[in-house]
Amino acid sequence: MRIGVNIPNFGPGTDPGVLRSWAQTVEGLGFDLLMVSDHVVVTPDVAEQYPAPFYEPFTTLAWLAGITSRVRLGTTVLIAPYRHPLLTARMAANLNQLSGGRLVLGVASGWARQEFAALGVPFDRRGQLTDDTLLALRAAQDDTEDYRAGPIPLWIGGNSDVGIRRAVRLGDAWHPLRNTLPWLRDAVDRMKAIAGDRPVPAFVPRVILRITGSEVTGPDRLVGEGTIDQVVEDLEQLRLLGAETVVLDPFDGDPDETLHPEAKWQMLAAVAAHWNLHPRMEQP
């Protein structure tokens, strides 16, 4: 099982130097995948959770591709309706080429109504627009010139059955976000049932990373929350569930924590040590 990290490409503490340090830390500790989020317009509904500055994902990942050499690069998740499908397909293909075939494209249909309005994109058509983008990406895979670096894995985000059905129809993997272990166990069974006779997408969840000094208990405990032993056991349980990749999300919801990323880097180092990842370089 591979392990990735969703790094904050937003917030008051984020700038090019901090993004560089995040990338060096993630790659240096031996993680397999580095992912960033997507918003285009920081409208009030977006700013409540992800305040400016917000670094656009394709631009950011293209820059990080030149800073890194091994780690895969991806989006968790790209809001598909925000860009024309052909533009997304071309940018994704170019980024995959420039990075040496390292791109993983996670996509979803979005939730921020004010941002949709600011972009002039109809919110009630976001599902169909997402499907249009995925179909364009699938069609573009046949263009050997654009995709000579190889096909791009398409991860479909969303915790609902709609997201699962979209992953079965158009994706390579289902990418649910932050939940409990019982919920994920049930969701994997649900995905297999929805797939029926069709191929079952890969299971690639994104989970919180919140290491605490004492155990976290109770039915609402999220995967990745608790002592380092609890976190490592959660990863083992996800492996047994068949997860191909697990993405750790160290952002805890407070934008001010982007001012002090060192605490999150220490958590990642603890996971890397306990999961026996192999560091490639000195972390900053």
PALUMDO-282517 format. One record per residue (C-alpha): x, y, z; residue in three letters; residue number from 0; chain. Coordinates in nm, 3 decimals. Layout:
+---------+---------+---------+------+-----+------+
!      xx !      yy !      zz ! code ! pos ! unit !
+---------+---------+---------+------+-----+------+
!       X !       Y !       Z !  ALA ! NUM !    A !
...
+---------+---------+---------+------+-----+------+
end
This chain:
+---------+---------+---------+------+-----+------+
!      xx !      yy !      zz ! code ! pos ! unit !
+---------+---------+---------+------+-----+------+
!   0.000 !   0.000 !   0.000 !  MET !   0 !    A !
!   0.129 !   0.343 !  -0.096 !  ARG !   1 !    A !
!   0.093 !   0.648 !   0.127 !  ILE !   2 !    A !
!   0.055 !   1.005 !   0.006 !  GLY !   3 !    A !
!   0.013 !   1.346 !   0.167 !  VAL !   4 !    A !
!  -0.230 !   1.628 !   0.090 !  ASN !   5 !    A !
!  -0.034 !   1.948 !   0.154 !  ILE !   6 !    A !
!  -0.203 !   2.285 !   0.216 !  PRO !   7 !    A !
!  -0.167 !   2.507 !  -0.092 !  ASN !   8 !    A !
!  -0.366 !   2.781 !   0.082 !  PHE !   9 !    A !
!  -0.377 !   2.984 !   0.400 !  GLY !  10 !    A !
!  -0.190 !   3.275 !   0.558 !  PRO !  11 !    A !
!   0.132 !   3.080 !   0.614 !  GLY !  12 !    A !
!   0.159 !   2.939 !   0.265 !  THR !  13 !    A !
!   0.407 !   3.088 !   0.019 !  ASP !  14 !    A !
!   0.653 !   2.947 !  -0.235 !  PRO !  15 !    A !
!   0.916 !   2.879 !   0.030 !  GLY !  16 !    A !
!   0.674 !   2.687 !   0.250 !  VAL !  17 !    A !
!   0.541 !   2.489 !  -0.048 !  LEU !  18 !    A !
!   0.898 !   2.398 !  -0.137 !  ARG !  19 !    A !
!   0.960 !   2.279 !   0.219 !  SER !  20 !    A !
!   0.641 !   2.073 !   0.217 !  TRP !  21 !    A !
!   0.749 !   1.905 !  -0.106 !  ALA !  22 !    A !
!   1.099 !   1.836 !   0.019 !  GLN !  23 !    A !
!   0.960 !   1.693 !   0.342 !  THR !  24 !    A !
!   0.704 !   1.468 !   0.173 !  VAL !  25 !    A !
!   0.951 !   1.333 !  -0.082 !  GLU !  26 !    A !
!   1.237 !   1.323 !   0.166 !  GLY !  27 !    A !
!   1.048 !   1.111 !   0.417 !  LEU !  28 !    A !
!   0.970 !   0.853 !   0.150 !  GLY !  29 !    A !
!   0.601 !   0.920 !   0.086 !  PHE !  30 !    A !
!   0.477 !   0.815 !  -0.254 !  ASP !  31 !    A !
!   0.240 !   1.095 !  -0.347 !  LEU !  32 !    A !
!   0.202 !   1.470 !  -0.292 !  LEU !  33 !    A !
!  -0.141 !   1.621 !  -0.355 !  MET !  34 !    A !
!  -0.294 !   1.970 !  -0.347 !  VAL !  35 !    A !
!  -0.649 !   2.107 !  -0.344 !  SER !  36 !    A !
!  -0.840 !   2.320 !  -0.594 !  ASP !  37 !    A !
!  -1.025 !   2.648 !  -0.576 !  HIS !  38 !    A !
!  -1.019 !   2.925 !  -0.835 !  VAL !  39 !    A !
!  -1.205 !   3.210 !  -0.667 !  VAL !  40 !    A !
!  -1.179 !   3.256 !  -0.290 !  VAL !  41 !    A !
!  -1.542 !   3.353 !  -0.238 !  THR !  42 !    A !
!  -1.676 !   3.388 !   0.118 !  PRO !  43 !    A !
!  -1.795 !   3.026 !   0.132 !  ASP !  44 !    A !
!  -1.449 !   2.906 !   0.026 !  VAL !  45 !    A !
!  -1.262 !   3.149 !   0.253 !  ALA !  46 !    A !
!  -1.436 !   3.012 !   0.562 !  GLU !  47 !    A !
!  -1.240 !   2.689 !   0.519 !  GLN !  48 !    A !
!  -0.957 !   2.769 !   0.278 !  TYR !  49 !    A !
!  -0.854 !   3.135 !   0.296 !  PRO !  50 !    A !
!  -0.626 !   3.318 !   0.056 !  ALA !  51 !    A !
!  -0.370 !   3.291 !  -0.076 !  PRO !  52 !    A !
!  -0.486 !   2.985 !  -0.268 !  PHE !  53 !    A !
!  -0.231 !   2.851 !  -0.517 !  TYR !  54 !    A !
!  -0.390 !   2.709 !  -0.834 !  GLU !  55 !    A !
!  -0.317 !   2.334 !  -0.853 !  PRO !  56 !    A !
!  -0.190 !   2.289 !  -1.209 !  PHE !  57 !    A !
!   0.045 !   2.585 !  -1.174 !  THR !  58 !    A !
!   0.163 !   2.471 !  -0.832 !  THR !  59 !    A !
!   0.219 !   2.110 !  -0.932 !  LEU !  60 !    A !
!   0.408 !   2.210 !  -1.246 !  ALA !  61 !    A !
!   0.643 !   2.414 !  -1.028 !  TRP !  62 !    A !
!   0.674 !   2.135 !  -0.770 !  LEU !  63 !    A !
!   0.755 !   1.888 !  -1.048 !  ALA !  64 !    A !
!   1.079 !   2.077 !  -1.104 !  GLY !  65 !    A !
!   1.161 !   2.076 !  -0.732 !  ILE !  66 !    A !
!   1.100 !   1.702 !  -0.685 !  THR !  67 !    A !
!   1.224 !   1.398 !  -0.872 !  SER !  68 !    A !
!   1.045 !   1.087 !  -0.746 !  ARG !  69 !    A !
!   0.720 !   1.164 !  -0.566 !  VAL !  70 !    A !
!   0.396 !   1.143 !  -0.766 !  ARG !  71 !    A !
!   0.193 !   1.463 !  -0.792 !  LEU !  72 !    A !
!  -0.183 !   1.495 !  -0.780 !  GLY !  73 !    A !
!  -0.505 !   1.680 !  -0.704 !  THR !  74 !    A !
!  -0.743 !   1.602 !  -0.420 !  THR !  75 !    A !
!  -0.957 !   1.711 !  -0.573 !  VAL !  76 !    A !
!  -0.975 !   1.914 !  -0.893 !  LEU !  77 !    A !
!  -1.322 !   2.071 !  -0.929 !  ILE !  78 !    A !
!  -1.398 !   1.951 !  -1.279 !  ALA !  79 !    A !
!  -1.675 !   2.202 !  -1.374 !  PRO !  80 !    A !
!  -1.446 !   2.502 !  -1.320 !  TYR !  81 !    A !
!  -1.248 !   2.444 !  -1.642 !  ARG !  82 !    A !
!  -1.341 !   2.352 !  -1.996 !  HIS !  83 !    A !
!  -1.294 !   1.974 !  -2.040 !  PRO !  84 !    A !
!  -1.050 !   2.016 !  -2.329 !  LEU !  85 !    A !
!  -0.843 !   2.266 !  -2.132 !  LEU !  86 !    A !
!  -0.828 !   2.028 !  -1.836 !  THR !  87 !    A !
!  -0.728 !   1.741 !  -2.064 !  ALA !  88 !    A !
!  -0.449 !   1.945 !  -2.224 !  ARG !  89 !    A !
!  -0.314 !   2.083 !  -1.896 !  MET !  90 !    A !
!  -0.321 !   1.740 !  -1.737 !  ALA !  91 !    A !
!  -0.141 !   1.581 !  -2.033 !  ALA !  92 !    A !
!   0.125 !   1.854 !  -2.039 !  ASN !  93 !    A !
!   0.182 !   1.833 !  -1.664 !  LEU !  94 !    A !
!   0.212 !   1.456 !  -1.689 !  ASN !  95 !    A !
!   0.474 !   1.496 !  -1.961 !  GLN !  96 !    A !
!   0.667 !   1.766 !  -1.777 !  LEU !  97 !    A !
!   0.676 !   1.559 !  -1.457 !  SER !  98 !    A !
!   0.785 !   1.238 !  -1.626 !  GLY !  99 !    A !
!   0.450 !   1.061 !  -1.594 !  GLY ! 100 !    A !
!   0.395 !   1.137 !  -1.226 !  ARG ! 101 !    A !
!   0.046 !   1.292 !  -1.235 !  LEU ! 102 !    A !
!  -0.256 !   1.151 !  -1.050 !  VAL ! 103 !    A !
!  -0.577 !   1.343 !  -1.124 !  LEU ! 104 !    A !
!  -0.839 !   1.335 !  -0.851 !  GLY ! 105 !    A !
!  -1.163 !   1.508 !  -0.954 !  VAL ! 106 !    A !
!  -1.501 !   1.591 !  -0.804 !  ALA ! 107 !    A !
!  -1.804 !   1.802 !  -0.886 !  SER ! 108 !    A !
!  -1.761 !   2.073 !  -0.617 !  GLY ! 109 !    A !
!  -1.972 !   2.230 !  -0.344 !  TRP ! 110 !    A !
!  -1.907 !   2.609 !  -0.321 !  ALA ! 111 !    A !
!  -2.216 !   2.775 !  -0.471 !  ARG ! 112 !    A !
!  -2.070 !   3.128 !  -0.453 !  GLN ! 113 !    A !
!  -1.757 !   3.018 !  -0.637 !  GLU ! 114 !    A !
!  -1.967 !   2.856 !  -0.911 !  PHE ! 115 !    A !
!  -2.159 !   3.183 !  -0.945 !  ALA ! 116 !    A !
!  -1.841 !   3.388 !  -0.962 !  ALA ! 117 !    A !
!  -1.713 !   3.166 !  -1.244 !  LEU ! 118 !    A !
!  -2.044 !   3.173 !  -1.429 !  GLY ! 119 !    A !
!  -2.079 !   2.794 !  -1.403 !  VAL ! 120 !    A !
!  -2.429 !   2.655 !  -1.333 !  PRO ! 121 !    A !
!  -2.421 !   2.481 !  -0.997 !  PHE ! 122 !    A !
!  -2.710 !   2.249 !  -1.084 !  ASP ! 123 !    A !
!  -2.519 !   2.113 !  -1.385 !  ARG ! 124 !    A !
!  -2.201 !   2.029 !  -1.196 !  ARG ! 125 !    A !
!  -2.258 !   1.652 !  -1.216 !  GLY ! 126 !    A !
!  -2.296 !   1.648 !  -1.593 !  GLN ! 127 !    A !
!  -2.002 !   1.887 !  -1.634 !  LEU ! 128 !    A !
!  -1.788 !   1.655 !  -1.424 !  THR ! 129 !    A !
!  -1.885 !   1.360 !  -1.642 !  ASP ! 130 !    A !
!  -1.804 !   1.567 !  -1.953 !  ASP ! 131 !    A !
!  -1.454 !   1.634 !  -1.820 !  THR ! 132 !    A !
!  -1.395 !   1.268 !  -1.738 !  LEU ! 133 !    A !
!  -1.515 !   1.163 !  -2.084 !  LEU ! 134 !    A !
!  -1.281 !   1.418 !  -2.242 !  ALA ! 135 !    A !
!  -0.992 !   1.289 !  -2.035 !  LEU ! 136 !    A !
!  -1.073 !   0.933 !  -2.134 !  ARG ! 137 !    A !
!  -1.093 !   1.027 !  -2.503 !  ALA ! 138 !    A !
!  -0.767 !   1.220 !  -2.482 !  ALA ! 139 !    A !
!  -0.584 !   0.911 !  -2.355 !  GLN ! 140 !    A !
!  -0.598 !   0.784 !  -2.714 !  ASP ! 141 !    A !
!  -0.390 !   1.083 !  -2.828 !  ASP ! 142 !    A !
!  -0.047 !   0.921 !  -2.820 !  THR ! 143 !    A !
!   0.126 !   1.255 !  -2.875 !  GLU ! 144 !    A !
!  -0.027 !   1.425 !  -2.572 !  ASP ! 145 !    A !
!  -0.014 !   1.111 !  -2.357 !  TYR ! 146 !    A !
!   0.322 !   0.970 !  -2.454 !  ARG ! 147 !    A !
!   0.417 !   0.986 !  -2.082 !  ALA ! 148 !    A !
!   0.142 !   0.730 !  -2.019 !  GLY ! 149 !    A !
!  -0.219 !   0.732 !  -1.900 !  PRO ! 150 !    A !
!  -0.314 !   0.947 !  -1.602 !  ILE ! 151 !    A !
!  -0.491 !   0.769 !  -1.315 !  PRO ! 152 !    A !
!  -0.835 !   0.924 !  -1.260 !  LEU ! 153 !    A !
!  -0.952 !   0.924 !  -0.898 !  TRP ! 154 !    A !
!  -1.316 !   1.014 !  -0.838 !  ILE ! 155 !    A !
!  -1.385 !   1.200 !  -0.516 !  GLY ! 156 !    A !
!  -1.708 !   1.212 !  -0.320 !  GLY ! 157 !    A !
!  -1.852 !   1.014 !  -0.031 !  ASN ! 158 !    A !
!  -2.196 !   0.948 !  -0.180 !  SER ! 159 !    A !
!  -2.324 !   0.669 !  -0.400 !  ASP ! 160 !    A !
!  -2.320 !   0.921 !  -0.685 !  VAL ! 161 !    A !
!  -1.942 !   0.944 !  -0.650 !  GLY ! 162 !    A !
!  -1.910 !   0.566 !  -0.635 !  ILE ! 163 !    A !
!  -2.120 !   0.521 !  -0.948 !  ARG ! 164 !    A !
!  -1.912 !   0.783 !  -1.128 !  ARG ! 165 !    A !
!  -1.594 !   0.601 !  -1.024 !  ALA ! 166 !    A !
!  -1.731 !   0.272 !  -1.156 !  VAL ! 167 !    A !
!  -1.835 !   0.427 !  -1.489 !  ARG ! 168 !    A !
!  -1.556 !   0.670 !  -1.560 !  LEU ! 169 !    A !
!  -1.273 !   0.642 !  -1.309 !  GLY ! 170 !    A !
!  -0.981 !   0.425 !  -1.213 !  ASP ! 171 !    A !
!  -1.030 !   0.468 !  -0.839 !  ALA ! 172 !    A !
!  -1.277 !   0.588 !  -0.578 !  TRP ! 173 !    A !
!  -1.139 !   0.857 !  -0.348 !  HIS ! 174 !    A !
!  -1.360 !   0.909 !  -0.038 !  PRO ! 175 !    A !
!  -1.263 !   1.184 !   0.204 !  LEU ! 176 !    A !
!  -1.223 !   1.174 !   0.585 !  ARG ! 177 !    A !
!  -1.447 !   0.927 !   0.762 !  ASN ! 178 !    A !
!  -1.460 !   0.657 !   1.028 !  THR ! 179 !    A !
!  -1.331 !   0.303 !   0.982 !  LEU ! 180 !    A !
!  -1.678 !   0.141 !   1.009 !  PRO ! 181 !    A !
!  -1.809 !   0.383 !   0.746 !  TRP ! 182 !    A !
!  -1.523 !   0.298 !   0.511 !  LEU ! 183 !    A !
!  -1.573 !  -0.076 !   0.561 !  ARG ! 184 !    A !
!  -1.940 !  -0.040 !   0.468 !  ASP ! 185 !    A !
!  -1.850 !   0.187 !   0.177 !  ALA ! 186 !    A !
!  -1.611 !  -0.067 !   0.026 !  VAL ! 187 !    A !
!  -1.888 !  -0.328 !   0.033 !  ASP ! 188 !    A !
!  -2.125 !  -0.073 !  -0.121 !  ARG ! 189 !    A !
!  -1.875 !   0.002 !  -0.399 !  MET ! 190 !    A !
!  -1.848 !  -0.369 !  -0.483 !  LYS ! 191 !    A !
!  -2.226 !  -0.401 !  -0.489 !  ALA ! 192 !    A !
!  -2.268 !  -0.096 !  -0.713 !  ILE ! 193 !    A !
!  -1.999 !  -0.224 !  -0.950 !  ALA ! 194 !    A !
!  -2.179 !  -0.556 !  -0.993 !  GLY ! 195 !    A !
!  -2.029 !  -0.734 !  -1.293 !  ASP ! 196 !    A !
!  -1.818 !  -0.432 !  -1.389 !  ARG ! 197 !    A !
!  -1.458 !  -0.384 !  -1.271 !  PRO ! 198 !    A !
!  -1.438 !  -0.252 !  -0.915 !  VAL ! 199 !    A !
!  -1.241 !   0.074 !  -0.895 !  PRO ! 200 !    A !
!  -0.935 !   0.091 !  -0.675 !  ALA ! 201 !    A !
!  -0.995 !   0.211 !  -0.319 !  PHE ! 202 !    A !
!  -0.782 !   0.520 !  -0.242 !  VAL ! 203 !    A !
!  -0.918 !   0.708 !   0.063 !  PRO ! 204 !    A !
!  -0.800 !   1.040 !   0.200 !  ARG ! 205 !    A !
!  -0.788 !   1.041 !   0.580 !  VAL ! 206 !    A !
!  -0.709 !   1.297 !   0.843 !  ILE ! 207 !    A !
!  -0.370 !   1.295 !   1.016 !  LEU ! 208 !    A !
!  -0.407 !   1.417 !   1.373 !  ARG ! 209 !    A !
!  -0.162 !   1.256 !   1.615 !  ILE ! 210 !    A !
!  -0.248 !   1.305 !   1.982 !  THR ! 211 !    A !
!  -0.072 !   1.232 !   2.309 !  GLY ! 212 !    A !
!  -0.353 !   1.010 !   2.438 !  SER ! 213 !    A !
!  -0.591 !   0.769 !   2.270 !  GLU ! 214 !    A !
!  -0.900 !   0.899 !   2.095 !  VAL ! 215 !    A !
!  -1.202 !   0.676 !   2.149 !  THR ! 216 !    A !
!  -1.567 !   0.671 !   2.059 !  GLY ! 217 !    A !
!  -1.770 !   0.587 !   1.749 !  PRO ! 218 !    A !
!  -1.699 !   0.922 !   1.584 !  ASP ! 219 !    A !
!  -1.320 !   0.881 !   1.582 !  ARG ! 220 !    A !
!  -1.193 !   0.946 !   1.232 !  LEU ! 221 !    A !
!  -0.938 !   0.723 !   1.064 !  VAL ! 222 !    A !
!  -0.597 !   0.880 !   1.123 !  GLY ! 223 !    A !
!  -0.691 !   1.045 !   1.452 !  GLU ! 224 !    A !
!  -0.528 !   0.944 !   1.780 !  GLY ! 225 !    A !
!  -0.193 !   0.820 !   1.903 !  THR ! 226 !    A !
!   0.073 !   0.714 !   1.657 !  ILE ! 227 !    A !
!  -0.010 !   0.352 !   1.739 !  ASP ! 228 !    A !
!  -0.376 !   0.415 !   1.654 !  GLN ! 229 !    A !
!  -0.281 !   0.585 !   1.328 !  VAL ! 230 !    A !
!  -0.051 !   0.301 !   1.224 !  VAL ! 231 !    A !
!  -0.320 !   0.047 !   1.310 !  GLU ! 232 !    A !
!  -0.569 !   0.245 !   1.102 !  ASP ! 233 !    A !
!  -0.333 !   0.228 !   0.806 !  LEU ! 234 !    A !
!  -0.301 !  -0.147 !   0.853 !  GLU ! 235 !    A !
!  -0.680 !  -0.184 !   0.859 !  GLN ! 236 !    A !
!  -0.706 !   0.018 !   0.538 !  LEU ! 237 !    A !
!  -0.445 !  -0.208 !   0.381 !  ARG ! 238 !    A !
!  -0.652 !  -0.511 !   0.479 !  LEU ! 239 !    A !
!  -0.957 !  -0.342 !   0.324 !  LEU ! 240 !    A !
!  -0.767 !  -0.337 !  -0.005 !  GLY ! 241 !    A !
!  -0.658 !   0.028 !  -0.021 !  ALA ! 242 !    A !
!  -0.402 !   0.078 !  -0.296 !  GLU ! 243 !    A !
!  -0.306 !   0.424 !  -0.172 !  THR ! 244 !    A !
!  -0.399 !   0.621 !   0.139 !  VAL ! 245 !    A !
!  -0.361 !   0.999 !   0.137 !  VAL ! 246 !    A !
!  -0.288 !   1.161 !   0.474 !  LEU ! 247 !    A !
!  -0.442 !   1.505 !   0.523 !  ASP ! 248 !    A !
!  -0.263 !   1.691 !   0.805 !  PRO ! 249 !    A !
!  -0.475 !   2.007 !   0.779 !  PHE ! 250 !    A !
!  -0.685 !   2.028 !   1.095 !  ASP ! 251 !    A !
!  -0.925 !   2.302 !   0.987 !  GLY ! 252 !    A !
!  -0.760 !   2.609 !   1.142 !  ASP ! 253 !    A !
!  -0.601 !   2.829 !   0.872 !  PRO ! 254 !    A !
!  -0.353 !   2.968 !   1.126 !  ASP ! 255 !    A !
!  -0.187 !   2.627 !   1.150 !  GLU ! 256 !    A !
!  -0.040 !   2.696 !   0.804 !  THR ! 257 !    A !
!   0.183 !   2.948 !   0.985 !  LEU ! 258 !    A !
!   0.350 !   2.664 !   1.178 !  HIS ! 259 !    A !
!   0.387 !   2.362 !   0.948 !  PRO ! 260 !    A !
!   0.670 !   2.212 !   1.153 !  GLU ! 261 !    A !
!   0.424 !   2.033 !   1.385 !  ALA ! 262 !    A !
!   0.265 !   1.860 !   1.086 !  LYS ! 263 !    A !
!   0.605 !   1.764 !   0.947 !  TRP ! 264 !    A !
!   0.683 !   1.594 !   1.278 !  GLN ! 265 !    A !
!   0.360 !   1.394 !   1.251 !  MET ! 266 !    A !
!   0.452 !   1.286 !   0.900 !  LEU ! 267 !    A !
!   0.799 !   1.186 !   1.020 !  ALA ! 268 !    A !
!   0.641 !   0.972 !   1.294 !  ALA ! 269 !    A !
!   0.421 !   0.793 !   1.042 !  VAL ! 270 !    A !
!   0.713 !   0.742 !   0.804 !  ALA ! 271 !    A !
!   0.923 !   0.590 !   1.083 !  ALA ! 272 !    A !
!   0.648 !   0.357 !   1.209 !  HIS ! 273 !    A !
!   0.537 !   0.253 !   0.861 !  TRP ! 274 !    A !
!   0.900 !   0.193 !   0.764 !  ASN ! 275 !    A !
!   0.916 !   0.435 !   0.474 !  LEU ! 276 !    A !
!   1.260 !   0.505 !   0.333 !  HIS ! 277 !    A !
!   1.381 !   0.867 !   0.347 !  PRO ! 278 !    A !
!   1.545 !   1.002 !   0.032 !  ARG ! 279 !    A !
!   1.686 !   1.328 !   0.158 !  MET ! 280 !    A !
!   1.712 !   1.541 !   0.468 !  GLU ! 281 !    A !
!   1.386 !   1.713 !   0.556 !  GLN ! 282 !    A !
!   1.401 !   2.093 !   0.611 !  PRO ! 283 !    A !
+---------+---------+---------+------+-----+------+
end
